[in-house]
C-alpha cells in the first residue's frame, strides 16, 4: 500500500514538474525559403531571427518563458509553405515568422488566421494586407507605400518624362509593377516599356534589348534577389545607358555580391538597410550579424529580427500568450525606439497590419550600398 502511495505521489510530482517545464518554453515557428529561388531572402530572414531569439532569451525570454525557435523550409513552394505553417502550429508555435515570398504568404496566411496565430511576414505585395486578415503583420512597408516614395526621385531628381519597368511575374513583382505604373500615370510620366520576366529566369538578353530599344530615361527594376543580379549583369553587358532604380531588393548585399561591378550605380528606396549605421540599433545589429555569420546582413535579416522582437514586445504588452489579444493590440499600435530599442526605428502598424516607419534611399558606390537620403514615415 505504501509503495503504491509513494508511486502515485512520485508520478504526480513528475507530471507536475513536466507540465511546469513545458510552460517554461514558448515556441516560435520560423517558416521561410531556406532552399530554392528564395533561399537568399529566407536564410537572411532566419539568421536575423536567430540573433533576436538569442537576445530575447538573454533578456528573460517572453513572459519569463524561454523562446524555442523551430525552423521549417518551404523550398520556395507556396503549397509546402501552407503545410508547414499548419505543422508549426500543430507543434505548438505561438507565432509564425515568415514567409518572405508574397505568393507563399497569400496561401499560408489563411492557415494562421484560421488558428488565430500571429504571423509576421517579410512579404511586400499590396494584396497581403488587403484580405482583411487580422493576424498578419508586415516587417516592412508594402509596395503600395514603398514604391510611391520613389515618385519624387523620378519627377524632381531625374526629371523623367518617359520610363521603363522591368519586373518579375509573381505576386511580389506584379504588385510593385502595378503600383509603379499607377504612380507614373499620376505624375504625368509615360511608361514606354513594360517588360515582364519569370521567377528563376536566367537569361535577360531579350529583356534588356527591349528596354535598350525603347530608350526610356530611367528603368524601374522590381525583381527578387537572384533575378535582380542577373538583370544587372545583362544590363552592364549590353551597356544599358539609363539609370536603374529599384525598390527593396535592387541594392541589397546579396544582389551586389552576385552582380559584382554590374551593380555599381544602382539606386533603390529601401524600408530598412544595414548601412544606416548612424541609427545605433541598426549599427549594433549589423556588427553582431557579421561577427556571427561572417557576411553582411540584407534587409531581410533586419526584417526577421524586428519581427521576432515585436513578438516579444507585444506579447508582454498583452500579458499573456493569446493570439486574439495579440491581434487586438497590434492594430493601430505604435512602438517608439526610445522605449522599445530593438524595434530599431519608430514603427506603427495600421488596422490592416501594414507597417509605417522612416525609410532610406541608397545607391551602390564602390561595391557597397550607401545611404543617400531618408524618407519620412508615410
KOLMIKE-354288 format. One record per residue (C-alpha): x, y, z; residue number from 1; chain. Coordinates in Angstrom, 2 decimals. Layout:
# KOLMIKE-354288
<r x="X" y="Y" z="Z" i="NUM" ch="A"/>
...
# end
This chain:
# KOLMIKE-354288
<r x="0.00" y="0.00" z="0.00" i="1" ch="A"/>
<r x="2.80" y="2.36" z="0.97" i="2" ch="A"/>
<r x="4.66" y="1.57" z="-2.24" i="3" ch="A"/>
<r x="1.53" y="2.27" z="-4.31" i="4" ch="A"/>
<r x="1.08" y="5.58" z="-2.47" i="5" ch="A"/>
<r x="4.72" y="6.51" z="-3.00" i="6" ch="A"/>
<r x="4.49" y="5.61" z="-6.67" i="7" ch="A"/>
<r x="1.34" y="7.72" z="-7.08" i="8" ch="A"/>
<r x="2.94" y="10.71" z="-5.33" i="9" ch="A"/>
<r x="6.13" y="10.37" z="-7.39" i="10" ch="A"/>
<r x="4.14" y="10.14" z="-10.62" i="11" ch="A"/>
<r x="2.11" y="13.21" z="-9.67" i="12" ch="A"/>
<r x="5.26" y="15.18" z="-8.86" i="13" ch="A"/>
<r x="6.93" y="14.18" z="-12.13" i="14" ch="A"/>
<r x="3.80" y="15.04" z="-14.09" i="15" ch="A"/>
<r x="3.57" y="18.45" z="-12.41" i="16" ch="A"/>
<r x="7.28" y="19.05" z="-13.00" i="17" ch="A"/>
<r x="6.92" y="18.11" z="-16.66" i="18" ch="A"/>
<r x="3.98" y="20.49" z="-17.06" i="19" ch="A"/>
<r x="5.93" y="23.29" z="-15.40" i="20" ch="A"/>
<r x="8.89" y="22.66" z="-17.69" i="21" ch="A"/>
<r x="6.59" y="22.68" z="-20.72" i="22" ch="A"/>
<r x="5.25" y="26.06" z="-19.64" i="23" ch="A"/>
<r x="8.77" y="27.43" z="-19.42" i="24" ch="A"/>
<r x="9.23" y="27.25" z="-23.20" i="25" ch="A"/>
<r x="7.49" y="29.36" z="-25.83" i="26" ch="A"/>
<r x="7.83" y="28.11" z="-29.40" i="27" ch="A"/>
<r x="8.16" y="30.36" z="-32.44" i="28" ch="A"/>
<r x="7.74" y="28.79" z="-35.87" i="29" ch="A"/>
<r x="10.17" y="30.20" z="-38.44" i="30" ch="A"/>
<r x="8.71" y="29.26" z="-41.83" i="31" ch="A"/>
<r x="10.89" y="30.53" z="-44.67" i="32" ch="A"/>
<r x="12.52" y="29.91" z="-48.02" i="33" ch="A"/>
<r x="15.72" y="28.15" z="-46.91" i="34" ch="A"/>
<r x="16.19" y="26.42" z="-50.27" i="35" ch="A"/>
<r x="15.05" y="27.08" z="-53.83" i="36" ch="A"/>
<r x="14.99" y="30.50" z="-55.53" i="37" ch="A"/>
<r x="14.04" y="32.30" z="-52.31" i="38" ch="A"/>
<r x="16.99" y="31.00" z="-50.27" i="39" ch="A"/>
<r x="18.97" y="34.28" z="-50.29" i="40" ch="A"/>
<r x="16.00" y="36.02" z="-48.67" i="41" ch="A"/>
<r x="14.93" y="33.18" z="-46.42" i="42" ch="A"/>
<r x="18.34" y="32.39" z="-44.94" i="43" ch="A"/>
<r x="18.93" y="36.03" z="-44.06" i="44" ch="A"/>
<r x="15.46" y="36.23" z="-42.51" i="45" ch="A"/>
<r x="16.25" y="33.13" z="-40.43" i="46" ch="A"/>
<r x="19.63" y="34.37" z="-39.28" i="47" ch="A"/>
<r x="18.23" y="37.74" z="-38.22" i="48" ch="A"/>
<r x="15.64" y="35.88" z="-36.16" i="49" ch="A"/>
<r x="18.34" y="33.69" z="-34.61" i="50" ch="A"/>
<r x="20.16" y="36.76" z="-33.30" i="51" ch="A"/>
<r x="16.88" y="38.16" z="-31.95" i="52" ch="A"/>
<r x="15.99" y="34.91" z="-30.16" i="53" ch="A"/>
<r x="19.42" y="34.75" z="-28.55" i="54" ch="A"/>
<r x="18.98" y="38.33" z="-27.30" i="55" ch="A"/>
<r x="15.39" y="37.73" z="-26.20" i="56" ch="A"/>
<r x="16.39" y="34.71" z="-24.12" i="57" ch="A"/>
<r x="19.24" y="36.69" z="-22.58" i="58" ch="A"/>
<r x="16.63" y="39.34" z="-21.71" i="59" ch="A"/>
<r x="14.42" y="36.85" z="-19.86" i="60" ch="A"/>
<r x="12.58" y="35.31" z="-22.78" i="61" ch="A"/>
<r x="8.91" y="36.13" z="-23.41" i="62" ch="A"/>
<r x="6.82" y="36.40" z="-20.25" i="63" ch="A"/>
<r x="9.76" y="34.75" z="-18.49" i="64" ch="A"/>
<r x="9.47" y="31.74" z="-20.82" i="65" ch="A"/>
<r x="12.50" y="30.65" z="-22.81" i="66" ch="A"/>
<r x="11.96" y="31.01" z="-26.56" i="67" ch="A"/>
<r x="12.49" y="27.92" z="-28.71" i="68" ch="A"/>
<r x="12.88" y="28.61" z="-32.43" i="69" ch="A"/>
<r x="11.77" y="25.83" z="-34.76" i="70" ch="A"/>
<r x="12.81" y="26.08" z="-38.43" i="71" ch="A"/>
<r x="10.73" y="24.95" z="-41.41" i="72" ch="A"/>
<r x="12.00" y="25.11" z="-45.02" i="73" ch="A"/>
<r x="9.31" y="25.92" z="-47.59" i="74" ch="A"/>
<r x="11.65" y="25.18" z="-50.52" i="75" ch="A"/>
<r x="10.12" y="28.37" z="-52.01" i="76" ch="A"/>
<r x="6.95" y="26.40" z="-52.75" i="77" ch="A"/>
<r x="3.63" y="28.03" z="-51.74" i="78" ch="A"/>
<r x="1.84" y="24.74" z="-51.05" i="79" ch="A"/>
<r x="4.74" y="23.42" z="-48.99" i="80" ch="A"/>
<r x="4.68" y="26.67" z="-47.00" i="81" ch="A"/>
<r x="0.99" y="26.20" z="-46.27" i="82" ch="A"/>
<r x="1.55" y="22.70" z="-44.93" i="83" ch="A"/>
<r x="4.49" y="23.87" z="-42.81" i="84" ch="A"/>
<r x="2.59" y="26.74" z="-41.22" i="85" ch="A"/>
<r x="-0.02" y="24.18" z="-40.15" i="86" ch="A"/>
<r x="2.73" y="21.86" z="-38.90" i="87" ch="A"/>
<r x="4.34" y="24.66" z="-36.89" i="88" ch="A"/>
<r x="1.02" y="25.47" z="-35.26" i="89" ch="A"/>
<r x="0.32" y="21.78" z="-34.59" i="90" ch="A"/>
<r x="3.73" y="21.52" z="-32.93" i="91" ch="A"/>
<r x="2.88" y="24.33" z="-30.54" i="92" ch="A"/>
<r x="4.16" y="27.53" z="-32.18" i="93" ch="A"/>
<r x="2.59" y="30.59" z="-30.57" i="94" ch="A"/>
<r x="3.54" y="32.81" z="-33.53" i="95" ch="A"/>
<r x="4.75" y="32.32" z="-37.11" i="96" ch="A"/>
<r x="7.71" y="34.25" z="-38.54" i="97" ch="A"/>
<r x="7.57" y="34.11" z="-42.33" i="98" ch="A"/>
<r x="7.24" y="33.75" z="-45.23" i="99" ch="A"/>
<r x="9.14" y="36.17" z="-47.48" i="100" ch="A"/>
<r x="7.74" y="35.45" z="-50.95" i="101" ch="A"/>
<r x="4.33" y="37.05" z="-51.34" i="102" ch="A"/>
<r x="2.93" y="34.15" z="-53.37" i="103" ch="A"/>
<r x="3.59" y="31.82" z="-50.46" i="104" ch="A"/>
<r x="2.24" y="34.20" z="-47.83" i="105" ch="A"/>
<r x="-1.01" y="34.64" z="-49.77" i="106" ch="A"/>
<r x="-1.54" y="30.88" z="-49.40" i="107" ch="A"/>
<r x="-0.24" y="30.17" z="-45.91" i="108" ch="A"/>
<r x="-1.56" y="33.20" z="-44.03" i="109" ch="A"/>
<r x="-5.06" y="31.72" z="-44.21" i="110" ch="A"/>
<r x="-3.87" y="28.82" z="-42.05" i="111" ch="A"/>
<r x="-2.50" y="31.17" z="-39.39" i="112" ch="A"/>
<r x="-5.73" y="33.16" z="-39.50" i="113" ch="A"/>
<r x="-7.88" y="30.05" z="-39.04" i="114" ch="A"/>
<r x="-5.82" y="29.18" z="-35.96" i="115" ch="A"/>
<r x="-5.77" y="32.75" z="-34.55" i="116" ch="A"/>
<r x="-1.97" y="32.66" z="-34.75" i="117" ch="A"/>
<r x="0.01" y="35.92" z="-35.09" i="118" ch="A"/>
<r x="2.17" y="35.95" z="-38.23" i="119" ch="A"/>
<r x="4.96" y="38.38" z="-39.10" i="120" ch="A"/>
<r x="5.89" y="38.31" z="-42.79" i="121" ch="A"/>
<r x="8.61" y="39.74" z="-44.98" i="122" ch="A"/>
<r x="6.25" y="39.88" z="-47.98" i="123" ch="A"/>
<r x="5.54" y="43.22" z="-49.63" i="124" ch="A"/>
<r x="2.79" y="42.64" z="-52.21" i="125" ch="A"/>
<r x="-0.12" y="45.04" z="-51.57" i="126" ch="A"/>
<r x="-2.61" y="42.15" z="-51.59" i="127" ch="A"/>
<r x="-1.18" y="40.72" z="-48.33" i="128" ch="A"/>
<r x="-2.90" y="43.36" z="-46.20" i="129" ch="A"/>
<r x="-5.95" y="43.80" z="-48.42" i="130" ch="A"/>
<r x="-7.56" y="40.49" z="-47.44" i="131" ch="A"/>
<r x="-8.81" y="41.58" z="-44.02" i="132" ch="A"/>
<r x="-6.65" y="39.07" z="-42.15" i="133" ch="A"/>
<r x="-6.25" y="40.42" z="-38.58" i="134" ch="A"/>
<r x="-3.36" y="38.07" z="-37.75" i="135" ch="A"/>
<r x="-0.83" y="39.05" z="-40.45" i="136" ch="A"/>
<r x="1.65" y="41.92" z="-39.95" i="137" ch="A"/>
<r x="4.43" y="43.25" z="-42.13" i="138" ch="A"/>
<r x="8.02" y="43.77" z="-41.06" i="139" ch="A"/>
<r x="8.50" y="46.48" z="-43.71" i="140" ch="A"/>
<r x="6.14" y="48.63" z="-45.73" i="141" ch="A"/>
<r x="4.34" y="47.08" z="-48.68" i="142" ch="A"/>
<r x="4.83" y="48.14" z="-52.28" i="143" ch="A"/>
<r x="1.78" y="50.40" z="-52.14" i="144" ch="A"/>
<r x="3.68" y="52.55" z="-49.62" i="145" ch="A"/>
<r x="7.29" y="51.96" z="-50.66" i="146" ch="A"/>
<r x="7.02" y="52.48" z="-54.42" i="147" ch="A"/>
<r x="5.27" y="55.89" z="-54.17" i="148" ch="A"/>
<r x="8.23" y="57.08" z="-52.12" i="149" ch="A"/>
<r x="10.23" y="56.92" z="-55.36" i="150" ch="A"/>
<r x="7.94" y="59.21" z="-57.32" i="151" ch="A"/>
<r x="9.71" y="62.38" z="-56.22" i="152" ch="A"/>
<r x="13.03" y="60.91" z="-57.33" i="153" ch="A"/>
<r x="11.67" y="60.33" z="-60.84" i="154" ch="A"/>
<r x="9.97" y="63.72" z="-61.09" i="155" ch="A"/>
<r x="12.31" y="66.06" z="-59.22" i="156" ch="A"/>
<r x="15.77" y="64.46" z="-59.40" i="157" ch="A"/>
<r x="15.66" y="62.63" z="-62.73" i="158" ch="A"/>
<r x="13.01" y="64.94" z="-64.26" i="159" ch="A"/>
<r x="11.95" y="61.92" z="-66.30" i="160" ch="A"/>
<r x="9.16" y="62.08" z="-68.89" i="161" ch="A"/>
<r x="9.43" y="58.52" z="-70.24" i="162" ch="A"/>
<r x="10.38" y="55.45" z="-68.20" i="163" ch="A"/>
<r x="10.56" y="51.69" z="-68.46" i="164" ch="A"/>
<r x="9.73" y="48.97" z="-65.95" i="165" ch="A"/>
<r x="11.34" y="45.53" z="-65.65" i="166" ch="A"/>
<r x="9.56" y="43.21" z="-63.23" i="167" ch="A"/>
<r x="9.31" y="39.59" z="-62.17" i="168" ch="A"/>
<r x="5.98" y="37.96" z="-62.95" i="169" ch="A"/>
<r x="5.00" y="36.74" z="-59.48" i="170" ch="A"/>
<r x="2.81" y="38.11" z="-56.68" i="171" ch="A"/>
<r x="5.63" y="40.35" z="-55.43" i="172" ch="A"/>
<r x="6.61" y="41.68" z="-58.85" i="173" ch="A"/>
<r x="3.10" y="42.27" z="-60.16" i="174" ch="A"/>
<r x="2.13" y="44.15" z="-57.00" i="175" ch="A"/>
<r x="5.09" y="46.52" z="-57.29" i="176" ch="A"/>
<r x="4.72" y="46.92" z="-61.04" i="177" ch="A"/>
<r x="1.04" y="47.86" z="-60.79" i="178" ch="A"/>
<r x="1.69" y="50.46" z="-58.09" i="179" ch="A"/>
<r x="4.61" y="51.95" z="-60.06" i="180" ch="A"/>
<r x="2.64" y="52.25" z="-63.30" i="181" ch="A"/>
<r x="-0.22" y="53.96" z="-61.47" i="182" ch="A"/>
<r x="2.18" y="56.35" z="-59.70" i="183" ch="A"/>
<r x="3.82" y="57.30" z="-63.00" i="184" ch="A"/>
<r x="0.41" y="57.95" z="-64.53" i="185" ch="A"/>
<r x="-0.47" y="60.28" z="-61.65" i="186" ch="A"/>
<r x="2.86" y="62.09" z="-62.10" i="187" ch="A"/>
<r x="2.34" y="62.55" z="-65.85" i="188" ch="A"/>
<r x="5.23" y="60.22" z="-66.74" i="189" ch="A"/>
<r x="4.75" y="57.81" z="-69.65" i="190" ch="A"/>
<r x="5.71" y="54.14" z="-69.26" i="191" ch="A"/>
<r x="7.05" y="53.30" z="-72.73" i="192" ch="A"/>
<r x="8.48" y="49.85" z="-71.95" i="193" ch="A"/>
<r x="6.81" y="47.29" z="-69.69" i="194" ch="A"/>
<r x="8.94" y="44.13" z="-69.58" i="195" ch="A"/>
<r x="7.93" y="41.11" z="-67.52" i="196" ch="A"/>
<r x="10.26" y="38.20" z="-66.71" i="197" ch="A"/>
<r x="9.71" y="34.88" z="-64.96" i="198" ch="A"/>
<r x="10.78" y="33.82" z="-61.47" i="199" ch="A"/>
<r x="14.15" y="31.99" z="-61.60" i="200" ch="A"/>
<r x="14.76" y="33.24" z="-65.17" i="201" ch="A"/>
<r x="18.43" y="33.03" z="-66.10" i="202" ch="A"/>
<r x="18.69" y="34.82" z="-69.46" i="203" ch="A"/>
<r x="17.80" y="38.53" z="-69.60" i="204" ch="A"/>
<r x="19.28" y="39.33" z="-73.02" i="205" ch="A"/>
<r x="15.90" y="39.83" z="-74.70" i="206" ch="A"/>
<r x="14.50" y="41.83" z="-71.78" i="207" ch="A"/>
<r x="17.39" y="44.27" z="-71.72" i="208" ch="A"/>
<r x="17.35" y="44.52" z="-75.50" i="209" ch="A"/>
<r x="13.68" y="45.61" z="-75.41" i="210" ch="A"/>
<r x="14.47" y="48.29" z="-72.86" i="211" ch="A"/>
<r x="17.51" y="49.50" z="-74.80" i="212" ch="A"/>
<r x="15.44" y="49.76" z="-77.99" i="213" ch="A"/>
<r x="12.66" y="51.71" z="-76.23" i="214" ch="A"/>
<r x="15.29" y="54.06" z="-74.74" i="215" ch="A"/>
<r x="13.42" y="55.35" z="-71.65" i="216" ch="A"/>
<r x="15.09" y="57.98" z="-69.46" i="217" ch="A"/>
<r x="15.16" y="55.56" z="-66.49" i="218" ch="A"/>
<r x="14.14" y="51.99" z="-65.71" i="219" ch="A"/>
<r x="12.33" y="50.81" z="-62.60" i="220" ch="A"/>
<r x="13.57" y="47.30" z="-61.69" i="221" ch="A"/>
<r x="11.36" y="45.21" z="-59.41" i="222" ch="A"/>
<r x="12.58" y="41.63" z="-59.02" i="223" ch="A"/>
<r x="13.73" y="39.17" z="-56.36" i="224" ch="A"/>
<r x="17.41" y="38.95" z="-55.43" i="225" ch="A"/>
<r x="18.85" y="36.46" z="-57.90" i="226" ch="A"/>
<r x="16.79" y="37.83" z="-60.79" i="227" ch="A"/>
<r x="17.88" y="41.39" z="-59.92" i="228" ch="A"/>
<r x="21.53" y="40.35" z="-60.06" i="229" ch="A"/>
<r x="21.14" y="38.58" z="-63.41" i="230" ch="A"/>
<r x="19.32" y="41.58" z="-64.84" i="231" ch="A"/>
<r x="22.08" y="43.96" z="-63.70" i="232" ch="A"/>
<r x="24.77" y="41.75" z="-65.22" i="233" ch="A"/>
<r x="22.98" y="41.70" z="-68.58" i="234" ch="A"/>
<r x="22.30" y="45.45" z="-68.40" i="235" ch="A"/>
<r x="26.03" y="46.08" z="-67.99" i="236" ch="A"/>
<r x="26.86" y="43.63" z="-70.77" i="237" ch="A"/>
<r x="24.59" y="45.49" z="-73.18" i="238" ch="A"/>
<r x="25.70" y="48.88" z="-71.82" i="239" ch="A"/>
<r x="22.17" y="49.94" z="-70.90" i="240" ch="A"/>
<r x="22.75" y="53.71" z="-70.54" i="241" ch="A"/>
<r x="19.91" y="54.97" z="-68.35" i="242" ch="A"/>
<r x="19.67" y="54.96" z="-64.52" i="243" ch="A"/>
<r x="18.35" y="51.75" z="-62.93" i="244" ch="A"/>
<r x="16.09" y="52.48" z="-59.97" i="245" ch="A"/>
<r x="14.55" y="49.89" z="-57.68" i="246" ch="A"/>
<r x="12.61" y="49.25" z="-54.53" i="247" ch="A"/>
<r x="13.62" y="46.84" z="-51.74" i="248" ch="A"/>
<r x="15.95" y="44.37" z="-53.44" i="249" ch="A"/>
<r x="17.98" y="46.06" z="-56.18" i="250" ch="A"/>
<r x="20.78" y="47.36" z="-53.96" i="251" ch="A"/>
<r x="20.90" y="44.81" z="-51.17" i="252" ch="A"/>
<r x="24.07" y="42.95" z="-50.18" i="253" ch="A"/>
<r x="23.19" y="39.63" z="-51.82" i="254" ch="A"/>
<r x="22.41" y="41.29" z="-55.15" i="255" ch="A"/>
<r x="25.70" y="43.21" z="-55.05" i="256" ch="A"/>
<r x="27.57" y="40.02" z="-54.18" i="257" ch="A"/>
<r x="26.05" y="38.18" z="-57.16" i="258" ch="A"/>
<r x="26.17" y="41.05" z="-59.65" i="259" ch="A"/>
<r x="29.60" y="42.41" z="-58.71" i="260" ch="A"/>
<r x="30.61" y="45.51" z="-60.66" i="261" ch="A"/>
<r x="27.34" y="45.38" z="-62.61" i="262" ch="A"/>
<r x="25.52" y="46.68" z="-59.54" i="263" ch="A"/>
<r x="27.56" y="49.89" z="-59.42" i="264" ch="A"/>
<r x="25.37" y="52.99" z="-59.52" i="265" ch="A"/>
<r x="22.06" y="51.21" z="-58.94" i="266" ch="A"/>
<r x="19.65" y="53.19" z="-56.75" i="267" ch="A"/>
<r x="16.78" y="51.99" z="-54.59" i="268" ch="A"/>
<r x="14.30" y="53.01" z="-51.96" i="269" ch="A"/>
<r x="14.56" y="50.59" z="-49.03" i="270" ch="A"/>
<r x="12.45" y="50.21" z="-45.93" i="271" ch="A"/>
<r x="15.50" y="49.40" z="-43.82" i="272" ch="A"/>
<r x="19.18" y="48.87" z="-44.54" i="273" ch="A"/>
<r x="22.16" y="47.65" z="-42.55" i="274" ch="A"/>
<r x="24.18" y="50.54" z="-43.98" i="275" ch="A"/>
<r x="22.20" y="53.07" z="-41.93" i="276" ch="A"/>
<r x="24.84" y="52.79" z="-39.21" i="277" ch="A"/>
<r x="24.04" y="56.24" z="-37.83" i="278" ch="A"/>
<r x="20.96" y="54.55" z="-36.34" i="279" ch="A"/>
<r x="22.54" y="52.97" z="-33.22" i="280" ch="A"/>
<r x="20.41" y="49.82" z="-33.13" i="281" ch="A"/>
<r x="20.96" y="49.08" z="-36.81" i="282" ch="A"/>
<r x="24.71" y="49.55" z="-36.48" i="283" ch="A"/>
<r x="24.84" y="47.22" z="-33.48" i="284" ch="A"/>
<r x="22.76" y="44.58" z="-35.26" i="285" ch="A"/>
<r x="24.87" y="44.74" z="-38.42" i="286" ch="A"/>
<r x="28.07" y="44.31" z="-36.42" i="287" ch="A"/>
<r x="26.71" y="41.35" z="-34.45" i="288" ch="A"/>
<r x="25.33" y="39.71" z="-37.59" i="289" ch="A"/>
<r x="28.63" y="39.99" z="-39.46" i="290" ch="A"/>
<r x="30.60" y="38.67" z="-36.49" i="291" ch="A"/>
<r x="28.22" y="35.72" z="-36.15" i="292" ch="A"/>
<r x="27.65" y="34.73" z="-39.77" i="293" ch="A"/>
<r x="30.76" y="36.19" z="-41.48" i="294" ch="A"/>
<r x="28.69" y="38.08" z="-44.03" i="295" ch="A"/>
<r x="26.82" y="41.36" z="-44.21" i="296" ch="A"/>
<r x="23.09" y="41.29" z="-43.39" i="297" ch="A"/>
<r x="20.48" y="42.09" z="-46.00" i="298" ch="A"/>
<r x="17.25" y="43.95" z="-45.30" i="299" ch="A"/>
<r x="15.54" y="40.56" z="-44.86" i="300" ch="A"/>
<r x="17.79" y="39.81" z="-41.87" i="301" ch="A"/>
<r x="16.71" y="43.06" z="-40.22" i="302" ch="A"/>
<r x="13.05" y="42.36" z="-41.00" i="303" ch="A"/>
<r x="13.28" y="38.95" z="-39.34" i="304" ch="A"/>
<r x="15.00" y="40.48" z="-36.33" i="305" ch="A"/>
<r x="12.29" y="43.12" z="-35.94" i="306" ch="A"/>
<r x="9.54" y="40.52" z="-36.34" i="307" ch="A"/>
<r x="10.92" y="38.38" z="-33.51" i="308" ch="A"/>
<r x="11.41" y="41.31" z="-31.14" i="309" ch="A"/>
<r x="7.96" y="42.69" z="-31.92" i="310" ch="A"/>
<r x="6.52" y="39.29" z="-30.96" i="311" ch="A"/>
<r x="8.15" y="39.67" z="-27.54" i="312" ch="A"/>
<r x="7.16" y="43.29" z="-27.04" i="313" ch="A"/>
<r x="3.51" y="42.82" z="-27.98" i="314" ch="A"/>
<r x="3.04" y="39.56" z="-26.09" i="315" ch="A"/>
<r x="4.35" y="41.24" z="-22.95" i="316" ch="A"/>
<r x="2.15" y="44.28" z="-23.52" i="317" ch="A"/>
<r x="-0.81" y="41.88" z="-23.66" i="318" ch="A"/>
<r x="0.48" y="39.99" z="-20.61" i="319" ch="A"/>
<r x="-0.31" y="36.51" z="-21.90" i="320" ch="A"/>
<r x="0.17" y="34.21" z="-24.88" i="321" ch="A"/>
<r x="-3.19" y="34.87" z="-26.53" i="322" ch="A"/>
<r x="-3.45" y="35.20" z="-30.31" i="323" ch="A"/>
<r x="-6.75" y="37.09" z="-30.26" i="324" ch="A"/>
<r x="-5.50" y="39.59" z="-27.68" i="325" ch="A"/>
<r x="-2.23" y="39.93" z="-29.63" i="326" ch="A"/>
<r x="-4.15" y="40.81" z="-32.81" i="327" ch="A"/>
<r x="-6.26" y="43.38" z="-30.99" i="328" ch="A"/>
<r x="-3.13" y="45.04" z="-29.55" i="329" ch="A"/>
<r x="-1.30" y="45.09" z="-32.90" i="330" ch="A"/>
<r x="-3.88" y="47.06" z="-34.83" i="331" ch="A"/>
<r x="-3.12" y="50.77" z="-34.59" i="332" ch="A"/>
<r x="-0.05" y="50.06" z="-32.44" i="333" ch="A"/>
<r x="2.96" y="52.39" z="-32.43" i="334" ch="A"/>
<r x="6.26" y="51.48" z="-30.80" i="335" ch="A"/>
<r x="8.91" y="54.12" z="-30.24" i="336" ch="A"/>
<r x="12.53" y="53.05" z="-30.48" i="337" ch="A"/>
<r x="13.31" y="55.08" z="-27.35" i="338" ch="A"/>
<r x="11.02" y="52.76" z="-25.35" i="339" ch="A"/>
<r x="11.44" y="49.57" z="-27.41" i="340" ch="A"/>
<r x="15.01" y="49.84" z="-28.72" i="341" ch="A"/>
<r x="15.12" y="46.55" z="-30.65" i="342" ch="A"/>
<r x="12.38" y="47.84" z="-32.94" i="343" ch="A"/>
<r x="15.27" y="49.98" z="-34.33" i="344" ch="A"/>
<r x="13.07" y="52.79" z="-35.74" i="345" ch="A"/>
<r x="9.80" y="54.34" z="-34.57" i="346" ch="A"/>
<r x="7.22" y="51.99" z="-36.08" i="347" ch="A"/>
<r x="3.45" y="51.81" z="-36.42" i="348" ch="A"/>
<r x="1.00" y="49.24" z="-37.78" i="349" ch="A"/>
<r x="-2.42" y="50.21" z="-39.09" i="350" ch="A"/>
<r x="-5.70" y="48.31" z="-38.83" i="351" ch="A"/>
<r x="-4.66" y="46.02" z="-41.69" i="352" ch="A"/>
<r x="-1.22" y="45.10" z="-40.36" i="353" ch="A"/>
<r x="0.58" y="47.47" z="-42.74" i="354" ch="A"/>
<r x="3.77" y="48.98" z="-41.34" i="355" ch="A"/>
<r x="4.84" y="52.61" z="-41.34" i="356" ch="A"/>
<r x="8.30" y="53.88" z="-40.39" i="357" ch="A"/>
<r x="11.09" y="56.12" z="-41.78" i="358" ch="A"/>
<r x="12.91" y="54.66" z="-44.79" i="359" ch="A"/>
<r x="16.01" y="55.28" z="-46.91" i="360" ch="A"/>
<r x="17.31" y="55.95" z="-50.41" i="361" ch="A"/>
<r x="20.53" y="54.10" z="-51.17" i="362" ch="A"/>
<r x="22.98" y="53.84" z="-54.06" i="363" ch="A"/>
<r x="25.68" y="51.29" z="-54.79" i="364" ch="A"/>
<r x="29.05" y="53.04" z="-54.60" i="365" ch="A"/>
<r x="32.39" y="51.23" z="-54.72" i="366" ch="A"/>
<r x="30.66" y="47.89" z="-54.28" i="367" ch="A"/>
<r x="28.53" y="48.79" z="-51.26" i="368" ch="A"/>
<r x="25.08" y="50.32" z="-50.71" i="369" ch="A"/>
<r x="25.38" y="53.83" z="-49.31" i="370" ch="A"/>
<r x="22.54" y="55.86" z="-47.79" i="371" ch="A"/>
<r x="21.99" y="58.95" z="-49.95" i="372" ch="A"/>
<r x="18.79" y="60.18" z="-48.32" i="373" ch="A"/>
<r x="15.97" y="59.47" z="-45.90" i="374" ch="A"/>
<r x="12.22" y="59.35" z="-46.46" i="375" ch="A"/>
<r x="9.81" y="60.27" z="-43.63" i="376" ch="A"/>
<r x="7.26" y="57.70" z="-42.46" i="377" ch="A"/>
<r x="4.06" y="57.76" z="-44.52" i="378" ch="A"/>
# end
